[in-house]
Amino acid sequence: MERSLLQHIEAFLKESAMPPSVFGRHAVRDPRLVSDLRSGRQPGRAVICRVEHFMNKWRADHRVGNAAPLGDRRTRAFWRLDAGSEA
């Protein structure tokens, strides 16, 4: 059975450890996207294509090591501190 867009997004969020609002903002410039989908919003074809493209591109970049962690200001500060401790 075909998985819904929301199921794909939920799996991606778990895989990437990305907050839902950050995902929506980067994928379609809508920080409420995931929340609205969970509430029953039906996305159009353009939104579906943009979301799938974002997830595919992030995964491809992540495989070759080009994916920087995305997150809000607090998360980015954490990653900068963490990266500094490894050097």
Rosetta constraint file for C-alpha pairs under 8 A:
AtomPair CA 3 CA 7 HARMONIC 6.10 0.50
AtomPair CA 3 CA 8 HARMONIC 6.84 0.50
AtomPair CA 4 CA 8 HARMONIC 6.48 0.50
AtomPair CA 5 CA 9 HARMONIC 6.18 0.50
AtomPair CA 5 CA 48 HARMONIC 7.26 0.50
AtomPair CA 6 CA 10 HARMONIC 6.04 0.50
AtomPair CA 6 CA 34 HARMONIC 7.56 0.50
AtomPair CA 6 CA 37 HARMONIC 6.56 0.50
AtomPair CA 6 CA 38 HARMONIC 7.29 0.50
AtomPair CA 7 CA 11 HARMONIC 6.22 0.50
AtomPair CA 8 CA 12 HARMONIC 6.18 0.50
AtomPair CA 9 CA 13 HARMONIC 6.06 0.50
AtomPair CA 9 CA 34 HARMONIC 7.92 0.50
AtomPair CA 10 CA 14 HARMONIC 6.31 0.50
AtomPair CA 11 CA 15 HARMONIC 6.14 0.50
AtomPair CA 12 CA 16 HARMONIC 5.91 0.50
AtomPair CA 12 CA 55 HARMONIC 7.19 0.50
AtomPair CA 13 CA 17 HARMONIC 5.48 0.50
AtomPair CA 13 CA 18 HARMONIC 5.30 0.50
AtomPair CA 13 CA 19 HARMONIC 6.87 0.50
AtomPair CA 13 CA 20 HARMONIC 6.91 0.50
AtomPair CA 13 CA 23 HARMONIC 7.73 0.50
AtomPair CA 14 CA 18 HARMONIC 7.32 0.50
AtomPair CA 18 CA 22 HARMONIC 6.70 0.50
AtomPair CA 18 CA 23 HARMONIC 6.44 0.50
AtomPair CA 18 CA 70 HARMONIC 6.56 0.50
AtomPair CA 18 CA 71 HARMONIC 6.44 0.50
AtomPair CA 19 CA 23 HARMONIC 6.31 0.50
AtomPair CA 19 CA 71 HARMONIC 6.60 0.50
AtomPair CA 20 CA 24 HARMONIC 6.27 0.50
AtomPair CA 20 CA 31 HARMONIC 7.44 0.50
AtomPair CA 20 CA 33 HARMONIC 7.97 0.50
AtomPair CA 20 CA 34 HARMONIC 5.91 0.50
AtomPair CA 20 CA 35 HARMONIC 7.66 0.50
AtomPair CA 21 CA 25 HARMONIC 6.12 0.50
AtomPair CA 21 CA 30 HARMONIC 7.73 0.50
AtomPair CA 21 CA 31 HARMONIC 4.29 0.50
AtomPair CA 21 CA 32 HARMONIC 6.08 0.50
AtomPair CA 21 CA 33 HARMONIC 7.38 0.50
AtomPair CA 21 CA 34 HARMONIC 7.12 0.50
AtomPair CA 22 CA 26 HARMONIC 6.13 0.50
AtomPair CA 22 CA 31 HARMONIC 6.30 0.50
AtomPair CA 22 CA 70 HARMONIC 7.08 0.50
AtomPair CA 22 CA 71 HARMONIC 5.81 0.50
AtomPair CA 22 CA 72 HARMONIC 6.87 0.50
AtomPair CA 23 CA 27 HARMONIC 5.87 0.50
AtomPair CA 23 CA 31 HARMONIC 7.22 0.50
AtomPair CA 24 CA 28 HARMONIC 5.71 0.50
AtomPair CA 24 CA 29 HARMONIC 6.08 0.50
AtomPair CA 24 CA 30 HARMONIC 5.02 0.50
AtomPair CA 24 CA 31 HARMONIC 4.55 0.50
AtomPair CA 24 CA 32 HARMONIC 6.47 0.50
AtomPair CA 24 CA 33 HARMONIC 5.20 0.50
AtomPair CA 24 CA 34 HARMONIC 6.46 0.50
AtomPair CA 25 CA 29 HARMONIC 4.01 0.50
AtomPair CA 25 CA 30 HARMONIC 4.73 0.50
AtomPair CA 25 CA 31 HARMONIC 4.51 0.50
AtomPair CA 26 CA 30 HARMONIC 7.85 0.50
AtomPair CA 26 CA 54 HARMONIC 7.86 0.50
AtomPair CA 27 CA 50 HARMONIC 6.34 0.50
AtomPair CA 27 CA 51 HARMONIC 5.39 0.50
AtomPair CA 27 CA 54 HARMONIC 5.53 0.50
AtomPair CA 27 CA 55 HARMONIC 7.99 0.50
AtomPair CA 28 CA 33 HARMONIC 7.97 0.50
AtomPair CA 28 CA 47 HARMONIC 6.84 0.50
AtomPair CA 28 CA 50 HARMONIC 6.47 0.50
AtomPair CA 28 CA 51 HARMONIC 6.79 0.50
AtomPair CA 32 CA 36 HARMONIC 5.94 0.50
AtomPair CA 33 CA 37 HARMONIC 6.12 0.50
AtomPair CA 34 CA 38 HARMONIC 6.11 0.50
AtomPair CA 35 CA 39 HARMONIC 6.32 0.50
AtomPair CA 36 CA 40 HARMONIC 6.41 0.50
AtomPair CA 36 CA 41 HARMONIC 5.38 0.50
AtomPair CA 37 CA 41 HARMONIC 4.60 0.50
AtomPair CA 37 CA 42 HARMONIC 6.80 0.50
AtomPair CA 37 CA 43 HARMONIC 7.72 0.50
AtomPair CA 43 CA 47 HARMONIC 5.95 0.50
AtomPair CA 43 CA 48 HARMONIC 6.45 0.50
AtomPair CA 44 CA 48 HARMONIC 6.32 0.50
AtomPair CA 45 CA 49 HARMONIC 6.16 0.50
AtomPair CA 46 CA 50 HARMONIC 6.18 0.50
AtomPair CA 47 CA 51 HARMONIC 6.06 0.50
AtomPair CA 48 CA 52 HARMONIC 6.12 0.50
AtomPair CA 49 CA 53 HARMONIC 5.98 0.50
AtomPair CA 50 CA 54 HARMONIC 6.11 0.50
AtomPair CA 51 CA 55 HARMONIC 6.28 0.50
AtomPair CA 52 CA 56 HARMONIC 6.08 0.50
AtomPair CA 53 CA 57 HARMONIC 5.98 0.50
AtomPair CA 54 CA 58 HARMONIC 6.01 0.50
AtomPair CA 55 CA 59 HARMONIC 6.15 0.50
AtomPair CA 56 CA 60 HARMONIC 6.17 0.50
AtomPair CA 57 CA 61 HARMONIC 6.06 0.50
AtomPair CA 58 CA 62 HARMONIC 5.91 0.50
AtomPair CA 58 CA 67 HARMONIC 6.44 0.50
AtomPair CA 59 CA 63 HARMONIC 6.17 0.50
AtomPair CA 60 CA 64 HARMONIC 6.74 0.50
AtomPair CA 61 CA 65 HARMONIC 6.10 0.50
AtomPair CA 61 CA 66 HARMONIC 4.85 0.50
AtomPair CA 61 CA 67 HARMONIC 5.08 0.50
AtomPair CA 62 CA 66 HARMONIC 5.65 0.50
AtomPair CA 62 CA 67 HARMONIC 4.61 0.50
AtomPair CA 69 CA 76 HARMONIC 7.32 0.50
AtomPair CA 69 CA 79 HARMONIC 7.32 0.50
AtomPair CA 70 CA 75 HARMONIC 7.63 0.50
AtomPair CA 70 CA 76 HARMONIC 6.98 0.50
AtomPair CA 71 CA 75 HARMONIC 5.18 0.50
AtomPair CA 71 CA 76 HARMONIC 5.92 0.50
AtomPair CA 72 CA 76 HARMONIC 6.27 0.50
AtomPair CA 73 CA 77 HARMONIC 6.19 0.50
AtomPair CA 74 CA 78 HARMONIC 6.32 0.50
AtomPair CA 75 CA 79 HARMONIC 6.32 0.50
AtomPair CA 76 CA 80 HARMONIC 6.23 0.50
AtomPair CA 77 CA 81 HARMONIC 6.23 0.50
AtomPair CA 78 CA 82 HARMONIC 6.07 0.50
AtomPair CA 79 CA 83 HARMONIC 5.96 0.50
AtomPair CA 80 CA 84 HARMONIC 6.19 0.50
AtomPair CA 81 CA 85 HARMONIC 6.44 0.50
AtomPair CA 82 CA 86 HARMONIC 6.75 0.50
AtomPair CA 83 CA 87 HARMONIC 6.80 0.50
